[in-house]
Amino acid sequence: MAFTAAYLTEIESLIALSKFQLICEVLTKLLDQYFLVIAAKYWVADKLWHSEMDN
């Protein structure tokens, strides 16, 4: 019985760890997309600024 309880505790800790890792991966991807959008906005703004200055 003690073996089963220890085994279940180990499985529960692995599940918790995998959920935490999944949340971290999702947050990382969201942040990557967020910064990619910001970089794209600044790039477009920079191109527009330089095209206005050239005219």
CNS distance restraints for C-alpha pairs under 8 A (distance, minus, plus):
assign (resid   1 and name CA) (resid   5 and name CA) 6.38 0.50 0.50
assign (resid   2 and name CA) (resid   6 and name CA) 6.13 0.50 0.50
assign (resid   3 and name CA) (resid   7 and name CA) 6.01 0.50 0.50
assign (resid   4 and name CA) (resid   8 and name CA) 6.06 0.50 0.50
assign (resid   5 and name CA) (resid   9 and name CA) 6.09 0.50 0.50
assign (resid   6 and name CA) (resid  10 and name CA) 6.16 0.50 0.50
assign (resid   7 and name CA) (resid  11 and name CA) 6.25 0.50 0.50
assign (resid   8 and name CA) (resid  12 and name CA) 6.05 0.50 0.50
assign (resid   9 and name CA) (resid  13 and name CA) 6.18 0.50 0.50
assign (resid  10 and name CA) (resid  14 and name CA) 6.24 0.50 0.50
assign (resid  11 and name CA) (resid  15 and name CA) 6.15 0.50 0.50
assign (resid  12 and name CA) (resid  16 and name CA) 6.13 0.50 0.50
assign (resid  13 and name CA) (resid  17 and name CA) 6.08 0.50 0.50
assign (resid  14 and name CA) (resid  18 and name CA) 6.08 0.50 0.50
assign (resid  15 and name CA) (resid  19 and name CA) 6.11 0.50 0.50
assign (resid  16 and name CA) (resid  20 and name CA) 6.16 0.50 0.50
assign (resid  17 and name CA) (resid  21 and name CA) 6.13 0.50 0.50
assign (resid  18 and name CA) (resid  22 and name CA) 6.04 0.50 0.50
assign (resid  19 and name CA) (resid  23 and name CA) 6.16 0.50 0.50
assign (resid  20 and name CA) (resid  24 and name CA) 6.18 0.50 0.50
assign (resid  21 and name CA) (resid  25 and name CA) 6.14 0.50 0.50
assign (resid  22 and name CA) (resid  26 and name CA) 6.20 0.50 0.50
assign (resid  23 and name CA) (resid  27 and name CA) 6.14 0.50 0.50
assign (resid  24 and name CA) (resid  28 and name CA) 6.03 0.50 0.50
assign (resid  25 and name CA) (resid  29 and name CA) 6.20 0.50 0.50
assign (resid  26 and name CA) (resid  30 and name CA) 6.18 0.50 0.50
assign (resid  27 and name CA) (resid  31 and name CA) 6.08 0.50 0.50
assign (resid  28 and name CA) (resid  32 and name CA) 6.06 0.50 0.50
assign (resid  29 and name CA) (resid  33 and name CA) 6.19 0.50 0.50
assign (resid  30 and name CA) (resid  34 and name CA) 6.09 0.50 0.50
assign (resid  31 and name CA) (resid  35 and name CA) 6.11 0.50 0.50
assign (resid  32 and name CA) (resid  36 and name CA) 6.01 0.50 0.50
assign (resid  33 and name CA) (resid  37 and name CA) 6.15 0.50 0.50
assign (resid  34 and name CA) (resid  38 and name CA) 6.34 0.50 0.50
assign (resid  35 and name CA) (resid  39 and name CA) 6.01 0.50 0.50
assign (resid  36 and name CA) (resid  40 and name CA) 6.11 0.50 0.50
assign (resid  37 and name CA) (resid  41 and name CA) 6.16 0.50 0.50
assign (resid  38 and name CA) (resid  42 and name CA) 6.26 0.50 0.50
assign (resid  39 and name CA) (resid  43 and name CA) 6.06 0.50 0.50
assign (resid  40 and name CA) (resid  44 and name CA) 6.12 0.50 0.50
assign (resid  41 and name CA) (resid  45 and name CA) 6.05 0.50 0.50
assign (resid  42 and name CA) (resid  46 and name CA) 5.93 0.50 0.50
assign (resid  43 and name CA) (resid  47 and name CA) 6.21 0.50 0.50
assign (resid  44 and name CA) (resid  48 and name CA) 6.10 0.50 0.50
assign (resid  45 and name CA) (resid  49 and name CA) 5.98 0.50 0.50
assign (resid  46 and name CA) (resid  50 and name CA) 6.17 0.50 0.50
assign (resid  47 and name CA) (resid  51 and name CA) 6.10 0.50 0.50
assign (resid  48 and name CA) (resid  52 and name CA) 6.13 0.50 0.50
assign (resid  49 and name CA) (resid  53 and name CA) 6.23 0.50 0.50
assign (resid  50 and name CA) (resid  54 and name CA) 6.12 0.50 0.50
assign (resid  51 and name CA) (resid  55 and name CA) 6.47 0.50 0.50
